[in-house]
Amino acid sequence: GKPGIVVYSWEKNESWRITHHFFHPDPLACDFSVKGHNFSWTDAIFGIGLSAPNADNFTTLYFHPMASYNEFAVSTEYLRNQSVADANFNAFKLLGSRGP
């Protein structure tokens, strides 16, 4: 299936799934080598973390796919609004690359 995250609203007792192409693995970062064993690993979104509240009282969700060199972020302002979460493509930001 398509990689995504599930957002849960405690207030509404509802959840919804959000997808974005930044959640996908980077095909150039899928080759791994551990103790001489080479393999391809195509895991998508893997690590996530939240910042402290920003000046607007929303937090920033930081995330990266397992097979990627890049780190991404999105404000929870967009994730909390089910009607615009998937539609606001530009709310998701590339922060940079950690390199191979």
C-alpha positions as CSV (number, residue, x, y, z in Angstrom):
1,G,0.0,0.0,0.0
2,K,0.8,3.7,0.0
3,P,2.8,4.9,2.9
4,G,1.0,7.2,5.3
5,I,0.5,8.3,8.9
6,V,-2.7,8.1,11.0
7,V,-3.7,11.3,12.8
8,Y,-6.0,10.8,15.8
9,S,-8.2,13.6,17.2
10,W,-8.8,13.1,20.9
11,E,-11.4,15.9,20.9
12,K,-13.4,14.3,18.0
13,N,-12.5,10.7,18.7
14,E,-11.8,10.3,15.0
15,S,-8.8,9.4,13.0
16,W,-7.7,9.9,9.4
17,R,-4.9,8.8,7.2
18,I,-2.5,11.2,5.5
19,T,-0.3,10.4,2.5
20,H,2.5,12.4,0.9
21,H,5.2,11.4,-1.6
22,F,7.8,12.5,1.1
23,F,6.7,9.4,3.0
24,H,8.1,7.1,0.3
25,P,11.6,5.5,0.3
26,D,14.3,7.1,-1.8
27,P,15.3,4.5,-4.4
28,L,18.9,5.8,-4.3
29,A,19.1,5.1,-0.5
30,C,17.8,1.5,-0.5
31,D,21.1,-0.4,-0.7
32,F,22.4,-1.5,2.7
33,S,25.4,-3.5,3.9
34,V,25.6,-5.0,7.4
35,K,28.6,-7.1,8.3
36,G,29.3,-7.9,4.6
37,H,25.7,-8.8,3.8
38,N,24.3,-6.6,1.1
39,F,20.5,-6.1,0.7
40,S,17.9,-3.7,-0.6
41,W,15.5,-2.2,2.1
42,T,12.6,-0.2,0.9
43,D,10.9,0.9,4.1
44,A,8.9,4.1,3.9
45,I,8.1,6.6,6.7
46,F,9.9,5.2,9.8
47,G,10.9,7.9,12.3
48,I,8.8,10.7,13.6
49,G,9.1,13.3,16.3
50,L,7.3,16.4,17.6
51,S,8.8,19.7,18.5
52,A,7.7,21.8,21.4
53,P,4.8,24.2,20.6
54,N,5.8,27.0,18.2
55,A,4.7,30.6,18.5
56,D,1.4,29.7,16.8
57,N,0.8,26.9,19.5
58,F,1.1,24.2,16.9
59,T,4.0,21.7,16.9
60,T,6.2,20.6,14.0
61,L,6.2,16.9,13.0
62,Y,9.6,15.8,11.9
63,F,9.9,12.6,9.9
64,H,12.0,10.5,7.5
65,P,11.7,7.3,5.6
66,M,14.0,4.5,6.7
67,A,15.5,4.3,3.2
68,S,16.2,8.0,2.7
69,Y,19.0,10.6,3.4
70,N,16.4,13.4,3.8
71,E,14.6,14.8,6.8
72,F,11.2,16.4,6.4
73,A,8.7,18.5,8.5
74,V,5.1,19.6,8.5
75,S,3.2,21.8,11.0
76,T,0.5,19.9,12.9
77,E,-1.8,22.8,12.0
78,Y,-2.3,21.0,8.6
79,L,-2.4,17.5,10.0
80,R,-5.2,18.5,12.5
81,N,-7.5,19.7,9.7
82,Q,-8.7,16.5,7.9
83,S,-10.2,18.5,5.0
84,V,-6.8,20.1,4.0
85,A,-4.2,17.7,5.3
86,D,-3.9,15.7,2.0
87,A,-4.6,18.7,-0.2
88,N,-1.9,21.1,1.2
89,F,1.1,19.6,-0.6
90,N,3.4,22.6,0.0
91,A,2.9,22.5,3.8
92,F,5.4,19.6,3.8
93,K,9.0,20.8,3.8
94,L,12.3,19.3,2.9
95,L,14.7,20.2,5.7
96,G,17.9,18.8,4.2
97,S,20.0,15.7,3.6
98,R,22.2,13.9,6.1
99,G,24.2,12.4,3.1
100,P,25.0,8.8,2.3
